[in-house]
Amino acid sequence: MSRRNLMLLGVAAGIAALPLLLRADGGFKGSDDQGSAAVAALAPDYQPWFKPVWTPPSGEVESLLFSLQAALGAGLVGYYLGYRRGSQRRREDAPRAGD
């Protein structure tokens, strides 16, 4: 591995570890929790417009569905990028009509 790749890997690891070092007490909250708290503080009499159609039975199921959604999205993006790369290579490797 080249020195540049190692340096980029170190920077990426540092970026990933920085939030863990800054908030070592585990005080991370999701944006849904923070948004709900802000709405409750600003407008205590607020009533939501609608309720969810289905609520997952547990946090683990909710995490599973979220990770499946992320994996499906990453798979589709990866497929599209691979398809575009392959079609570009086919065009470059194809014999030219004038040859």
C-alpha positions as MATLAB code, in Angstrom:
seq = 'MSRRNLMLLGVAAGIAALPLLLRADGGFKGSDDQGSAAVAALAPDYQPWFKPVWTPPSGEVESLLFSLQAALGAGLVGYYLGYRRGSQRRREDAPRAGD';
ca = [
       0.000    0.000    0.000;
       1.347    3.401   -0.887;
       2.086    6.090    1.641;
      -0.773    8.220    0.318;
      -3.306    5.401    0.790;
      -2.098    4.795    4.332;
      -2.403    8.475    5.117;
      -5.955    8.607    3.722;
      -6.860    5.493    5.706;
      -5.523    7.139    8.867;
      -7.509   10.313    8.202;
     -10.686    8.274    7.631;
     -10.114    6.334   10.867;
      -9.539    9.596   12.729;
     -12.753   11.089   11.372;
     -14.664    7.975   12.420;
     -13.122    7.944   15.916;
     -13.432   11.677   16.615;
     -17.144   11.657   17.587;
     -16.553    8.699   19.891;
     -13.767   10.548   21.656;
     -15.724   13.788   21.961;
     -18.860   12.123   23.351;
     -17.467    9.209   25.351;
     -20.513    9.207   27.668;
     -22.702    7.761   24.901;
     -24.955   10.820   24.808;
     -25.757   10.481   21.117;
     -29.385   10.989   20.224;
     -31.005   10.662   16.863;
     -32.482   13.578   14.977;
     -35.994   12.252   15.659;
     -35.441   12.505   19.414;
     -33.891   15.961   19.170;
     -36.641   17.204   16.854;
     -39.386   15.878   19.120;
     -37.763   17.532   22.130;
     -37.469   20.859   20.270;
     -41.123   20.757   19.188;
     -42.230   19.899   22.733;
     -40.223   22.832   24.101;
     -41.458   25.342   21.497;
     -45.100   24.258   21.185;
     -46.231   22.008   24.060;
     -49.815   21.765   22.711;
     -48.734   20.523   19.240;
     -50.616   17.479   17.936;
     -49.125   15.387   15.084;
     -51.083   15.349   11.836;
     -51.000   11.580   11.420;
     -49.859    8.395   13.106;
     -47.596    5.677   11.626;
     -49.355    2.899    9.741;
     -47.116    0.266   11.354;
     -44.679    0.482   14.226;
     -41.881   -2.127   14.464;
     -42.253   -4.399   17.506;
     -38.771   -3.599   18.848;
     -35.719   -1.465   18.312;
     -33.842   -4.429   16.882;
     -36.422   -4.922   14.136;
     -36.288   -1.215   13.371;
     -32.477   -1.380   13.103;
     -32.737   -4.461   10.876;
     -35.136   -2.718    8.495;
     -32.929    0.372    8.395;
     -29.813   -1.682    7.621;
     -31.660   -3.644    4.921;
     -32.745   -0.366    3.347;
     -29.161    0.930    3.427;
     -27.800   -2.319    1.951;
     -30.373   -2.292   -0.838;
     -29.563    1.311   -1.684;
     -25.820    0.642   -1.677;
     -26.359   -2.419   -3.883;
     -28.357   -0.432   -6.413;
     -25.792    2.369   -6.523;
     -22.959   -0.164   -6.877;
     -24.784   -2.002   -9.653;
     -25.414    1.228  -11.552;
     -21.797    2.357  -11.250;
     -20.543   -1.071  -12.345;
     -22.941   -1.131  -15.264;
     -21.823    2.314  -16.426;
     -18.165    1.348  -16.063;
     -18.695   -1.860  -18.031;
     -20.563   -0.140  -20.831;
     -17.821    2.481  -21.047;
     -15.159   -0.228  -21.320;
     -17.172   -2.040  -24.016;
     -17.334    1.140  -26.062;
     -13.585    1.718  -25.659;
     -12.732   -1.885  -26.583;
     -15.143   -2.130  -29.512;
     -13.496   -1.929  -32.951;
     -14.087    1.364  -34.669;
     -16.262    1.426  -37.793;
     -13.557    3.117  -39.855;
     -10.863    0.500  -39.050;
];
